[in-house]
Amino acid sequence: MGLGVENSVNAYNQNYRYQQNKTTGQANHLDFNKILSAKEGDNTEKVQKPNENSVSKVDTYTEYLKAKYGNIMIQNVGSDQKSMDSLGTGTYGMNNIVIAPNVLETMANDPQKAAYYEKMIQDFFASQSTVKAQMAVGGFEIQSYGMVIHPDGTAHYYVCGDVSPEKKAKIEAQMKAEDEEKAKRRRQYLERSEEAAEKRRQIEEINMQKSKKDAAFDDNISAVNVLSEVDRAVAIAAYENIANTFNENIIKSTIDN
């Protein structure tokens, strides 16, 4: 998983806009001047066109920079995000230095400018331990780290990295734990849903049984009431029959006497 250039994982991004130090001497460039003098000495008997000397200086200075700083790439790189991302994904290692051709030519022909830009390069190398520490704290490993001096003379650092194996294992373990927790909650939800459904079914069954009992009770009450009316009628009829018979017997007894 690439982090891209100058992104949210604390990728070190610094834009240098140095003020020229007029007191900067040429002491740091004695080695280069010696090399350049030797090269020019070899060509003293050759007739050169005006631009040939400049080209020779650029080539010689490029060799000097590569010998001193390692991987030097001469190309124009824009300071926009897309250009920096493209450069970052196309390089590897810690010591990537890109210099615009026009800046390199200026450095080759102006010792003070050379000192000015080489100070940037030296600061870039000095920053590496800090950048490594910052990336390590975030759990990332550097895949590509470099510096670009753009055609306008500004400079940017860029860093590309990936999650360290330890960080990756920790993230994967955390994701697994979260997935297991989600599955557990889902099971619990389903179980609670099934329990709730069973309770609703039981309640409905109880209500249904109660409704049936209530209906049967009402039917029994109605039947009892009907029987009671019939019994009362029979009882009244029997009473009246007995009363009539009693009265007839009394009347008959009176007549006989």
C-alpha positions in Angstrom: 0.0 0.0 0.0 1.9 3.1 -1.2 1.5 6.3 0.8 2.0 8.7 -2.2 4.0 11.8 -1.9 3.6 14.5 0.8 0.5 12.8 2.2 -1.3 12.2 5.5 1.1 9.8 7.0 3.5 12.5 8.2 5.5 12.3 4.9 8.2 14.9 5.3 7.5 17.9 3.0 9.6 21.0 3.2 9.9 23.9 0.8 13.1 25.7 1.0 13.4 29.3 0.0 16.9 30.2 1.0 18.2 33.8 1.2 21.6 34.0 -0.5 24.4 34.3 2.0 26.9 36.8 0.5 29.6 35.7 3.0 29.5 32.1 1.7 33.0 31.4 0.4 34.3 28.8 -2.0 36.0 26.7 0.6 33.4 23.9 0.3 34.1 23.7 -3.4 37.9 23.5 -3.5 37.7 19.8 -4.5 35.4 20.7 -7.4 37.5 23.6 -8.5 40.6 21.4 -8.5 38.7 18.9 -10.7 37.5 21.6 -13.0 41.0 23.2 -13.3 42.5 19.8 -14.2 39.8 19.2 -16.8 40.3 22.6 -18.3 44.1 22.1 -18.2 43.7 19.1 -20.4 41.9 21.2 -23.0 44.1 24.3 -23.0 45.5 23.5 -26.5 42.0 22.9 -27.9 40.0 25.6 -29.6 36.5 25.7 -28.1 33.3 27.4 -29.1 31.7 29.6 -26.4 29.1 27.0 -25.3 31.6 24.1 -25.2 33.3 25.4 -22.1 29.9 25.6 -20.3 29.0 22.1 -21.3 32.3 20.8 -20.1 31.8 22.6 -16.7 28.3 21.1 -16.4 29.5 17.6 -17.1 32.4 17.9 -14.8 30.3 19.4 -12.0 27.7 16.6 -12.5 30.5 14.0 -12.0 31.6 15.8 -8.9 28.1 15.9 -7.4 27.5 12.2 -8.1 30.8 11.3 -6.5 30.0 13.4 -3.4 26.2 12.7 -3.0 25.5 9.6 -5.0 22.3 9.3 -7.1 21.9 12.6 -8.9 19.2 12.9 -11.6 19.1 15.8 -14.0 15.6 16.6 -15.1 12.8 19.1 -14.7 10.1 18.1 -12.2 7.2 20.4 -11.4 6.2 21.2 -7.9 2.6 20.1 -8.4 1.3 17.1 -6.6 0.9 14.9 -9.7 4.6 15.5 -10.7 5.9 14.8 -7.3 3.8 11.7 -6.9 5.0 10.4 -10.3 8.6 11.0 -9.2 8.1 9.4 -5.8 6.7 6.2 -7.2 9.4 6.0 -9.8 12.3 6.1 -7.4 13.6 3.9 -4.6 15.9 4.3 -1.6 16.9 7.2 0.5 19.4 9.3 -1.5 17.4 10.5 -4.5 18.4 14.0 -5.6 16.8 15.6 -8.7 18.2 18.9 -10.1 16.7 20.9 -12.9 19.1 21.3 -15.8 19.1 25.1 -15.7 19.9 25.1 -12.0 22.7 22.6 -12.5 24.2 24.9 -15.2 24.0 27.8 -12.8 25.7 25.8 -10.1 28.5 24.7 -12.5 29.3 28.3 -13.4 28.6 30.1 -10.2 30.4 28.9 -7.0 28.2 30.9 -4.7 25.1 29.4 -6.3 26.7 26.0 -6.1 27.3 26.5 -2.4 23.7 27.8 -1.9 22.2 24.7 -3.5 24.6 22.2 -2.0 23.6 23.5 1.4 20.1 22.4 0.5 21.4 19.0 -0.4 23.4 18.7 2.8 20.3 19.7 4.8 18.3 17.0 3.0 20.8 14.3 4.1 20.8 15.7 7.6 17.0 15.3 7.7 16.9 11.6 7.0 17.2 10.4 10.6 14.3 12.6 11.6 12.1 11.5 8.7 12.9 7.8 9.5 11.9 8.4 13.1 8.7 10.1 12.2 7.7 7.4 9.8 8.6 4.7 12.3 6.4 6.3 15.0 3.5 6.1 12.5 4.2 2.4 11.8 5.5 3.1 8.3 8.7 2.1 6.4 10.3 4.4 3.8 10.5 3.1 0.3 11.6 6.2 -1.4 13.0 9.5 -0.1 14.4 12.3 -2.1 14.8 16.0 -2.8 13.9 18.0 -5.9 15.4 21.3 -6.9 12.8 22.7 -9.4 13.5 25.0 -12.4 12.5 28.1 -10.3 15.1 27.3 -7.7 12.7 26.1 -5.0 13.2 22.7 -3.4 10.9 20.0 -2.0 11.5 16.8 -0.1 9.3 13.8 -0.9 8.8 10.5 0.8 6.9 7.3 -0.2 6.4 4.5 2.2 4.3 1.5 3.2 2.9 0.1 6.3 5.5 -1.9 8.3 4.9 -5.6 8.7 4.3 -5.1 12.4 1.8 -2.3 11.8 0.2 -4.4 9.0 -0.2 -7.4 11.3 -1.7 -5.2 14.0 -4.2 -3.7 11.6 -5.1 -7.1 10.2 -5.6 -8.4 13.8 -7.7 -5.4 14.6 -9.9 -5.9 11.5 -10.3 -9.6 12.3 -11.4 -8.8 15.9 -13.8 -6.2 14.6 -15.3 -8.6 12.1 -15.7 -11.3 14.8 -17.4 -8.7 17.1 -19.8 -7.7 14.3 -20.6 -11.4 13.6 -21.2 -11.9 17.4 -23.5 -9.0 17.6 -25.3 -10.2 14.5 -25.8 -13.7 16.1 -27.0 -12.1 19.3 -29.5 -9.9 17.3 -30.8 -12.9 15.5 -31.1 -14.9 18.7 -33.0 -12.1 20.4 -35.2 -11.8 17.3 -36.0 -15.5 17.4 -36.7 -15.3 21.1 -39.0 -12.3 20.7 -40.8 -14.1 17.8 -41.3 -17.2 20.0 -42.6 -15.1 22.9 -45.1 -13.4 20.5 -46.2 -16.8 19.2 -46.7 -18.0 22.8 -48.7 -14.9 23.7 -50.9 -15.3 20.6 -51.5 -18.9 21.5 -52.5 -18.0 25.1 -54.8 -15.3 23.8 -56.4 -17.7 21.3 -57.0 -20.3 24.0 -58.4 -17.7 26.3 -60.7 -16.5 23.5 -61.9 -20.0 23.0 -62.6 -20.6 26.7 -64.5 -17.3 26.9 -66.6 -18.2 23.9 -67.4 -21.7 25.5 -68.3 -20.1 28.8 -70.7 -17.6 27.1 -72.3 -20.5 25.3 -72.8 -22.4 28.6 -74.3 -19.4 30.3 -76.8 -19.0 27.5 -77.8 -22.7 27.7 -78.2 -22.4 31.5 -80.5 -19.4 31.1 -82.6 -21.2 28.5 -83.0 -24.3 30.7 -83.9 -22.1 33.7 -86.8 -20.6 31.8 -88.1 -24.0 30.9 -87.8 -25.3 34.4 -89.6 -22.3 35.8 -92.5 -22.8 33.3 -92.7 -26.5 34.3 -92.6 -25.7 38.0 -95.4 -23.1 37.6 -97.5 -25.5 35.6 -97.1 -28.2 38.2 -97.9 -25.8 41.0 -101.0 -24.6 39.3 -102.1 -28.2 38.7 -101.6 -29.1 42.3 -103.4 -26.0 43.5 -106.3 -26.8 41.2 -106.5 -30.4 42.4 -106.5 -29.2 46.0 -109.2 -26.7 45.4 -111.4 -29.3 43.7 -111.0 -31.7 46.6 -112.0 -29.0 49.1 -115.1 -28.1 47.1 -116.1 -31.7 46.7 -115.7 -32.4 50.4 -117.9 -29.4 51.3 -120.7 -30.6 49.0 -120.7 -34.1 50.4 -121.2 -32.8 54.0 
